[in-house]
C-alpha cells in the first residue's frame, strides 16, 4: 500500500508539473486511446500498480487541463495545494460524515467550516449549512427547505403528506436562471415549465418593473452571478416585494456569491444577505477538488424538516448531526477540503484570489476590445462573453482555440447570439497566462475572419 500510494503521488505530481506546458484540450489521438479501457470484464485480479499505470498512461492524456492556469471553461476552478493534499488524506481516512459518532473529525470540520464560510461570505450567522455535491444539489436542498416552509405557513406538512392536494406554490425566476434551478424544481415536484419567468435586461438581470404580484405560498429564485455576463439581479427591491407577499427568496450564487469574500466586490452581493437561502459551489471559486457544493438556509428548522433522517440504528447525539442537513446519508467528507482551503489562504488570501481572477477577466476584455472584437457583457466579475462576428465564425474560432490548446474557452449562446465565453476562476491564473491566451485567441480569430494581423 505504501509503495502504491507513493507511486500515485509521483504520477499526480508529474501530471500537475506538466499541466502548464501541455495542450489544454486532449488531442483526438488521446481520446481515441480511451478504447483501451473498453475490454471484457476481467476474469481475475490485476496488480494494483498496473491498474494505476493504465489509468495514468491512457487516462491522463485524455483529460482537459481543468487543474491548469489557462482553463477558462464552465466556471471551473482548480484545486489549491492544501485542499488537494487534504482531499488525498481524507480519502485515506475513508470517513463517512453522516453521523458525528461515525466520524467526529469529519463532522466537526464541517461545523467549523460552516462558521468560517458564513463570516467569509457575509451571510447571517444563524444559517444552517449543507455540504453537497454541487450547485444543482445545493439548489435542490435549499428549495426543499423553501417548499417545506412556505407550505407549513399555510397549514400543509409536505414531508408527511406529500404534494397530492397541497396548495399550489407560485415559483418565480428570471428568464436567464441557470438550468440547475429548473432541474431542482423538477425533482422537487414543483415543475420545470410552470415557473413564472421574469424578463431580463441586456445583462440578464431581472427587470423589477415586470416582477409579478405574488400570493403565498410562493418562492422567488434570484441569481447572483449570471452564468454568461456575471451580472446580479436587483436583490434589494425584489426581496422586499417578495417578503411583503410572504414568499421565500432563494439565491443561486454558484460562483457569484464568492464576491462577498472580497472587500472590493462585496457590494455586488450585500443586498442578497436579506434572502432566505443561498446555493454556491466550493469547487468553483474556493478552488477545492470536485465535488463540493454548499447550501445555506437561514431557517434551520425548515432545512432539518426537509432533510432529517431517523432510525433506531442511527444514533443521534448532542452534536450537530450532518445527515440532518443533507439529502445523502453516506457521502465523502467534503468539509475537510473546504477547511483546508480556508485555513491555508485565510480571508485575505481568498479575497486576493477572487480579485485577481476578476482583474484577469478585465484584462481579457480590454485585449479583445483593443483587437477589434465585440465584448457583449459588462465585465463586473470573472465572466467575459466575446463575439467575433456571425454565429458560424464564432463556432470556428472556438473550435480553433480548442484545437490549438493554448487555453480552453467554451461556446455559448446568450440572448440569441453565439459567442465565446471566458470564465476565470483558477488560483493559478496570472497576467502572463491571460496574455498568452489572448495572443492565441486573437491570432486564431484573425485567421478565421481573414483579418490582417497588426504589424
MIPAMI-765946 format. One record per residue (C-alpha): chain; residue number from 0; x, z, y. Coordinates in Angstrom, 2 decimals. Layout:
 chain   n    east      up   north
     A NUM       X       Z       Y
...
***
This chain:
 chain   n    east      up   north
     A   0    0.00    0.00    0.00
     A   1    2.78    0.88    2.46
     A   2    4.59   -2.43    1.88
     A   3    1.33   -4.36    2.15
     A   4    0.39   -2.74    5.47
     A   5    3.90   -3.32    6.82
     A   6    3.59   -6.97    5.79
     A   7    0.23   -7.21    7.58
     A   8    1.71   -5.64   10.73
     A   9    4.65   -8.07   10.67
     A  10    2.35  -11.07   10.31
     A  11   -0.01   -9.82   13.02
     A  12    2.86   -9.18   15.41
     A  13    4.24  -12.67   14.79
     A  14    0.80  -14.16   15.43
     A  15    0.45  -12.35   18.75
     A  16    4.02  -13.18   19.77
     A  17    3.35  -16.88   19.27
     A  18   -0.10  -16.99   20.82
     A  19    1.23  -17.82   24.29
     A  20    3.01  -20.95   23.14
     A  21    0.52  -22.30   20.59
     A  22   -2.48  -24.50   21.32
     A  23   -5.49  -22.53   22.48
     A  24   -7.69  -24.64   20.18
     A  25   -6.90  -25.18   16.49
     A  26   -5.81  -28.66   15.53
     A  27   -8.03  -30.87   13.35
     A  28   -5.39  -30.55   10.63
     A  29   -5.58  -26.74   10.74
     A  30   -9.37  -26.81   10.49
     A  31   -9.17  -29.29    7.60
     A  32   -6.74  -26.92    5.91
     A  33   -9.53  -24.37    5.54
     A  34  -10.59  -26.37    2.50
     A  35   -8.02  -24.26    0.63
     A  36  -10.44  -21.32    0.81
     A  37  -13.17  -23.30   -0.98
     A  38  -12.24  -22.51   -4.56
     A  39  -14.24  -21.29   -7.56
     A  40  -14.83  -17.56   -7.89
     A  41  -11.50  -16.09   -9.09
     A  42  -11.68  -15.14  -12.74
     A  43   -9.16  -12.35  -12.36
     A  44   -7.12  -10.32   -9.84
     A  45   -4.81  -11.81   -7.23
     A  46   -1.82   -9.90   -5.91
     A  47   -2.80   -8.38   -2.52
     A  48    0.37   -9.73   -0.87
     A  49   -0.60  -13.24   -1.98
     A  50   -4.11  -12.70   -0.56
     A  51   -2.57  -11.75    2.77
     A  52   -0.20  -14.72    2.66
     A  53   -3.07  -17.17    2.16
     A  54   -5.05  -15.60    5.00
     A  55   -2.13  -15.88    7.37
     A  56   -0.77  -19.28    6.39
     A  57   -4.14  -21.01    6.09
     A  58   -6.32  -18.88    8.37
     A  59   -4.08  -18.15   11.36
     A  60   -3.54  -21.81   12.36
     A  61   -7.33  -22.34   12.35
     A  62   -8.07  -19.59   14.86
     A  63   -8.86  -20.13   18.52
     A  64   -6.47  -18.23   20.75
     A  65   -9.01  -15.62   21.87
     A  66   -6.29  -12.98   21.96
     A  67   -4.20  -15.06   24.37
     A  68   -3.95  -15.27   28.13
     A  69   -5.47  -18.73   28.52
     A  70   -8.69  -18.38   26.56
     A  71  -11.47  -18.80   29.13
     A  72  -14.47  -19.33   26.87
     A  73  -17.72  -17.39   26.49
     A  74  -16.55  -14.30   28.47
     A  75  -14.44  -13.08   25.56
     A  76  -11.71  -10.58   26.35
     A  77   -8.54   -9.96   24.39
     A  78   -7.57   -6.71   22.70
     A  79   -5.47   -4.18   24.60
     A  80   -2.41   -2.95   22.69
     A  81   -3.68    0.62   22.42
     A  82   -7.17   -0.43   21.34
     A  83   -5.83   -2.86   18.73
     A  84   -3.48   -0.24   17.27
     A  85   -6.26    2.36   17.32
     A  86   -8.54   -0.13   15.56
     A  87   -5.97   -0.51   12.76
     A  88   -5.64    3.26   12.41
     A  89   -9.41    3.71   12.41
     A  90   -9.69    1.07    9.68
     A  91   -7.16    3.03    7.64
     A  92   -9.24    6.19    8.21
     A  93  -12.27    4.21    6.95
     A  94  -14.72    6.51    8.71
     A  95  -18.49    6.17    8.99
     A  96  -19.55    7.90   12.22
     A  97  -23.23    8.09   11.32
     A  98  -23.09   11.88   10.95
     A  99  -20.83   14.46   12.57
     A 100  -20.36   16.15    9.20
     A 101  -19.22   12.89    7.63
     A 102  -16.62   12.16   10.35
     A 103  -16.09   14.81   13.03
     A 104  -13.34   12.79   14.76
     A 105  -15.35    9.56   14.95
     A 106  -18.47   11.35   16.18
     A 107  -16.65   13.36   18.84
     A 108  -14.61   10.42   20.12
     A 109  -17.93    8.66   20.72
     A 110  -19.18   11.67   22.64
     A 111  -16.00   11.89   24.74
     A 112  -16.13    8.14   25.41
     A 113  -19.78    8.42   26.41
     A 114  -18.93   10.77   29.28
     A 115  -15.97    8.67   30.38
     A 116  -17.97    5.42   30.36
     A 117  -20.87    6.84   32.37
     A 118  -18.46    8.10   35.02
     A 119  -16.42    4.89   35.00
     A 120  -19.45    2.61   35.41
     A 121  -21.28    4.81   37.90
     A 122  -24.31    5.35   35.63
     A 123  -26.50    8.50   35.57
     A 124  -24.69   11.32   33.72
     A 125  -27.80   12.23   31.72
     A 126  -27.79    8.88   29.89
     A 127  -27.54    8.73   26.12
     A 128  -25.21    6.04   24.76
     A 129  -25.48    3.88   21.66
     A 130  -22.35    2.29   20.15
     A 131  -23.41   -1.02   18.60
     A 132  -22.05   -4.45   17.70
     A 133  -22.51   -6.30   20.99
     A 134  -24.85   -7.07   23.87
     A 135  -27.53   -8.57   21.62
     A 136  -27.94   -5.33   19.71
     A 137  -27.40   -3.29   22.88
     A 138  -30.33   -5.14   24.48
     A 139  -32.35   -4.59   21.30
     A 140  -31.57   -0.86   21.24
     A 141  -32.36   -0.25   24.90
     A 142  -35.51   -2.36   24.76
     A 143  -36.67   -0.49   21.66
     A 144  -36.44    2.70   23.71
     A 145  -38.29    0.94   26.54
     A 146  -41.05   -0.19   24.20
     A 147  -41.40    3.35   22.85
     A 148  -41.51    4.91   26.31
     A 149  -43.97    2.57   28.05
     A 150  -46.42    2.76   25.14
     A 151  -46.10    6.52   24.91
     A 152  -47.10    6.73   28.58
     A 153  -50.42    5.07   27.73
     A 154  -51.01    7.21   24.66
     A 155  -49.65    4.99   21.89
     A 156  -47.00    6.06   19.34
     A 157  -45.38    2.78   18.36
     A 158  -42.87    4.39   16.00
     A 159  -45.67    5.87   13.92
     A 160  -48.43    3.28   14.33
     A 161  -46.57    0.02   14.99
     A 162  -47.81   -2.72   17.29
     A 163  -51.09   -3.50   15.49
     A 164  -53.78   -2.67   18.03
     A 165  -51.28   -1.41   20.61
     A 166  -51.81   -2.02   24.33
     A 167  -50.20   -5.28   25.41
     A 168  -46.82   -4.88   27.13
     A 169  -46.03   -7.20   30.04
     A 170  -42.38   -8.31   29.92
     A 171  -40.71   -9.90   32.96
     A 172  -37.29  -11.57   33.07
     A 173  -35.51  -14.01   35.31
     A 174  -35.65  -17.68   34.37
     A 175  -31.93  -17.55   33.55
     A 176  -31.97  -14.37   31.47
     A 177  -29.44  -14.52   28.64
     A 178  -30.75  -15.76   25.25
     A 179  -29.78  -12.41   23.68
     A 180  -32.55  -10.76   25.70
     A 181  -35.15  -13.13   24.26
     A 182  -33.74  -12.65   20.77
     A 183  -34.05   -8.88   21.15
     A 184  -37.62   -9.19   22.42
     A 185  -38.47  -11.36   19.43
     A 186  -37.01   -8.85   16.97
     A 187  -38.99   -6.07   18.64
     A 188  -42.30   -7.88   18.23
     A 189  -42.67   -8.46   21.97
     A 190  -42.29  -12.22   21.65
     A 191  -39.78  -14.71   22.97
     A 192  -42.27  -17.06   24.61
     A 193  -44.93  -14.76   26.08
     A 194  -42.45  -13.42   28.66
     A 195  -43.12  -13.95   32.36
     A 196  -40.03  -15.74   33.71
     A 197  -39.46  -15.37   37.44
     A 198  -37.98  -18.45   39.15
     A 199  -34.39  -18.09   40.34
     A 200  -32.33  -19.30   43.29
     A 201  -29.35  -21.66   43.26
     A 202  -27.12  -18.94   41.80
     A 203  -29.51  -17.80   39.07
     A 204  -30.79  -14.70   40.89
     A 205  -34.45  -13.71   40.59
     A 206  -36.47  -14.63   43.66
     A 207  -38.13  -11.40   44.75
     A 208  -40.86  -13.17   46.72
     A 209  -42.06  -14.68   43.41
     A 210  -41.97  -11.42   41.46
     A 211  -45.38  -10.82   39.85
     A 212  -47.75   -7.92   40.33
     A 213  -47.39   -5.51   37.41
     A 214  -49.65   -3.16   35.50
     A 215  -48.42   -0.63   32.96
     A 216  -47.28   -0.85   30.27
     A 217  -44.54   -3.19   31.45
     A 218  -40.82   -3.86   31.01
     A 219  -38.65   -5.69   33.55
     A 220  -35.27   -7.15   32.49
     A 221  -32.67   -7.65   35.23
     A 222  -29.34   -9.41   34.97
     A 223  -26.04   -8.01   36.23
     A 224  -23.72  -10.98   35.92
     A 225  -25.30  -14.39   35.29
     A 226  -23.51  -15.97   32.35
     A 227  -22.77  -19.10   34.39
     A 228  -22.45  -18.03   38.02
     A 229  -21.65  -14.34   37.61
     A 230  -24.43  -13.58   40.15
     A 231  -26.50  -10.39   40.23
     A 232  -30.27  -10.08   40.50
     A 233  -31.52   -8.32   43.68
     A 234  -31.88   -4.96   41.97
     A 235  -32.97   -2.63   44.77
     A 236  -36.21   -4.39   45.69
     A 237  -37.19   -5.29   42.13
     A 238  -36.52   -1.83   40.69
     A 239  -38.60   -0.24   43.45
     A 240  -41.52   -2.60   42.78
     A 241  -41.26   -2.11   39.02
     A 242  -41.14    1.67   39.18
     A 243  -44.09    1.77   41.56
     A 244  -46.06   -0.04   38.85
     A 245  -44.86    2.33   36.12
     A 246  -42.58   -0.24   34.49
     A 247  -39.32    0.38   32.67
     A 248  -36.34   -1.52   34.10
     A 249  -33.64   -2.72   31.74
     A 250  -30.34   -4.31   32.85
     A 251  -28.48   -6.90   30.80
     A 252  -24.95   -6.38   32.10
     A 253  -22.91   -7.76   29.20
     A 254  -19.88   -8.26   31.43
     A 255  -21.14   -7.77   34.99
     A 256  -21.76   -4.05   34.54
     A 257  -17.98   -3.56   34.44
     A 258  -17.83   -4.38   38.15
     A 259  -18.84   -0.75   38.57
     A 260  -15.37    0.30   37.37
     A 261  -13.72   -1.40   40.36
     A 262  -13.81    0.13   43.87
     A 263  -13.50   -3.42   45.19
     A 264  -16.52   -4.71   43.25
     A 265  -18.72   -1.66   42.66
     A 266  -21.06   -2.67   45.49
     A 267  -22.29   -5.52   43.30
     A 268  -23.84   -3.10   40.81
     A 269  -24.54    0.03   42.85
     A 270  -28.29   -0.69   43.11
     A 271  -28.59   -1.12   39.34
     A 272  -27.95    2.60   38.78
     A 273  -31.64    3.22   39.55
     A 274  -32.71    1.36   36.38
     A 275  -33.76    2.99   33.10
     A 276  -31.40    1.33   30.62
     A 277  -28.36   -0.92   30.56
     A 278  -26.55   -3.08   27.99
     A 279  -22.92   -4.19   28.05
     A 280  -20.01   -5.23   25.84
     A 281  -16.76   -3.33   25.45
     A 282  -15.23   -6.35   23.66
     A 283  -15.64   -8.31   26.86
     A 284  -14.14   -6.61   29.89
     A 285  -12.83   -3.42   28.34
     A 286  -10.79   -5.65   26.02
     A 287  -11.30   -3.79   22.75
     A 288  -11.38   -5.63   19.40
     A 289  -14.60   -7.08   18.05
     A 290  -17.22   -5.83   17.62
     A 291  -18.15   -3.34   20.32
     A 292  -21.35   -3.19   22.38
     A 293  -22.93   -0.35   24.36
     A 294  -26.50    0.59   25.25
     A 295  -27.10    3.24   27.92
     A 296  -30.54    4.86   28.17
     A 297  -31.49    7.34   30.88
     A 298  -34.32    8.87   28.81
     A 299  -32.55   10.32   25.78
     A 300  -35.87   11.29   24.22
     A 301  -37.03    7.68   24.23
     A 302  -33.82    6.46   22.61
     A 303  -33.91    9.16   19.93
     A 304  -37.58    8.46   19.20
     A 305  -36.76    4.79   18.64
     A 306  -33.55    5.27   16.65
     A 307  -33.53    8.66   14.89
     A 308  -33.42    8.95   11.12
     A 309  -34.13   11.94    8.90
     A 310  -33.82   12.55    5.18
     A 311  -33.16   15.61    3.06
     A 312  -29.71   14.37    2.08
     A 313  -28.66   13.63    5.69
     A 314  -27.73   16.96    7.25
     A 315  -28.44   17.27   10.98
     A 316  -26.03   19.71   12.61
     A 317  -25.77   21.26   16.05
     A 318  -23.52   18.44   17.26
     A 319  -24.65   15.06   18.60
     A 320  -25.57   13.01   15.53
     A 321  -24.60    9.37   16.22
     A 322  -27.14    7.93   13.76
     A 323  -29.95    9.19   16.01
     A 324  -28.84    6.79   18.76
     A 325  -28.13    3.51   16.95
     A 326  -30.02    1.10   14.69
     A 327  -27.38    1.48   11.99
     A 328  -26.66    4.48    9.81
     A 329  -23.46    3.02    8.33
     A 330  -21.07    1.30   10.74
     A 331  -17.47    1.27   11.84
     A 332  -16.03    3.88   14.21
     A 333  -16.23    1.84   17.42
     A 334  -15.70    4.86   19.63
     A 335  -12.06    5.09   18.51
     A 336  -11.16    1.71   20.06
     A 337  -13.08    2.49   23.25
     A 338  -11.47    5.91   23.62
     A 339   -8.01    4.38   23.15
     A 340   -8.64    1.64   25.73
     A 341   -9.89    4.04   28.40
     A 342   -7.20    6.62   27.61
     A 343   -4.41    4.02   27.81
     A 344   -5.50    2.40   31.09
     A 345   -7.36    5.16   32.90
     A 346   -9.70    4.47   35.79
     A 347   -7.01    2.77   37.90
     A 348   -5.81    0.50   35.10
     A 349   -9.29   -0.68   34.20
     A 350  -10.07   -1.39   37.86
     A 351   -6.82   -3.33   38.23
     A 352   -7.55   -5.43   35.13
     A 353  -11.04   -6.36   36.34
     A 354   -9.89   -7.11   39.89
     A 355   -7.00   -9.24   38.59
     A 356   -9.39  -11.32   36.47
     A 357  -11.67  -11.87   39.47
     A 358   -8.67  -12.89   41.58
     A 359   -7.77  -15.38   38.84
     A 360  -11.29  -16.83   38.94
     A 361  -10.99  -17.33   42.69
     A 362   -7.61  -18.98   42.15
     A 363   -9.20  -21.40   39.68
     A 364  -12.00  -22.21   42.14
     A 365   -9.62  -22.77   45.03
     A 366   -7.34  -25.01   42.96
     A 367  -10.19  -27.12   41.60
     A 368  -11.78  -27.48   45.02
     A 369   -8.47  -28.48   46.57
     A 370   -8.14  -31.13   43.87
     A 371  -11.45  -32.66   44.97
     A 372  -13.75  -31.34   42.27
     A 373  -17.06  -29.53   42.81
     A 374  -17.32  -25.80   42.08
     A 375  -21.04  -25.20   41.56
     A 376  -21.22  -21.42   41.90
     A 377  -20.33  -18.82   44.47
     A 378  -17.40  -17.09   42.76
     A 379  -18.44  -13.46   43.12
     A 380  -16.95  -12.24   39.85
     A 381  -14.98  -13.82   36.98
     A 382  -17.04  -16.98   36.38
     A 383  -16.29  -20.50   37.62
     A 384  -18.54  -23.49   36.94
     A 385  -16.97  -26.82   37.89
     A 386  -18.26  -30.38   37.77
     A 387  -16.04  -33.46   37.54
     A 388  -18.89  -35.91   38.04
     A 389  -21.53  -37.28   35.70
     A 390  -22.51  -35.45   32.50
     A 391  -20.52  -37.82   30.28
     A 392  -17.43  -37.30   32.44
     A 393  -17.72  -33.52   32.15
     A 394  -18.13  -33.80   28.39
     A 395  -14.99  -35.93   28.22
     A 396  -12.98  -33.53   30.37
     A 397  -13.96  -30.56   28.20
     A 398  -13.01  -32.49   25.05
     A 399   -9.71  -33.44   26.64
     A 400   -8.92  -29.86   27.64
     A 401   -9.64  -28.57   24.13
     A 402   -7.53  -31.33   22.57
     A 403   -4.67  -30.63   25.00
     A 404   -4.65  -26.94   24.03
     A 405   -3.03  -25.51   27.16
     A 406   -6.18  -23.43   27.68
     A 407   -9.67  -23.08   26.25
     A 408  -12.65  -23.79   28.53
     A 409  -16.20  -24.44   27.42
     A 410  -19.04  -26.78   28.27
     A 411  -22.24  -25.54   29.86
     A 412  -25.48  -26.92   31.24
     A 413  -26.53  -24.98   34.31
     A 414  -29.55  -25.75   36.48
     A 415  -29.77  -29.20   34.99
     A 416  -26.09  -30.11   35.40
     A 417  -23.50  -30.47   32.67
     A 418  -20.24  -28.79   33.69
     A 419  -17.18  -26.87   32.55
     A 420  -17.36  -23.08   32.58
     A 421  -14.28  -20.91   33.04
     A 422  -14.57  -17.20   32.21
     A 423  -11.58  -14.98   33.00
     A 424  -11.72  -11.69   31.10
     A 425   -8.39  -11.05   29.33
     A 426   -5.89   -8.35   30.24
     A 427   -3.11  -10.86   29.51
     A 428   -4.07  -13.49   32.11
     A 429   -1.65  -13.85   35.03
     A 430   -1.45  -16.14   38.06
     A 431    1.09  -18.23   36.13
     A 432   -1.45  -18.71   33.32
     A 433   -4.02  -19.85   35.86
     A 434   -1.60  -22.31   37.46
     A 435   -0.54  -23.72   34.09
     A 436   -4.20  -24.12   33.10
     A 437   -5.15  -25.65   36.45
     A 438   -2.40  -28.21   36.12
     A 439   -3.65  -29.25   32.69
     A 440   -7.34  -29.35   33.68
     A 441   -6.70  -31.38   36.83
     A 442   -4.37  -33.79   35.02
     A 443   -6.95  -34.40   32.28
     A 444   -9.82  -34.70   34.78
     A 445   -7.89  -37.31   36.77
     A 446   -7.15  -39.26   33.60
     A 447  -10.83  -39.21   32.60
     A 448  -12.11  -40.12   36.07
     A 449   -9.30  -42.64   36.74
     A 450   -8.38  -40.84   39.92
     A 451   -4.77  -41.11   41.06
     A 452   -2.61  -38.05   40.77
     A 453   -1.17  -36.71   44.01
     A 454    2.49  -37.52   44.64
***
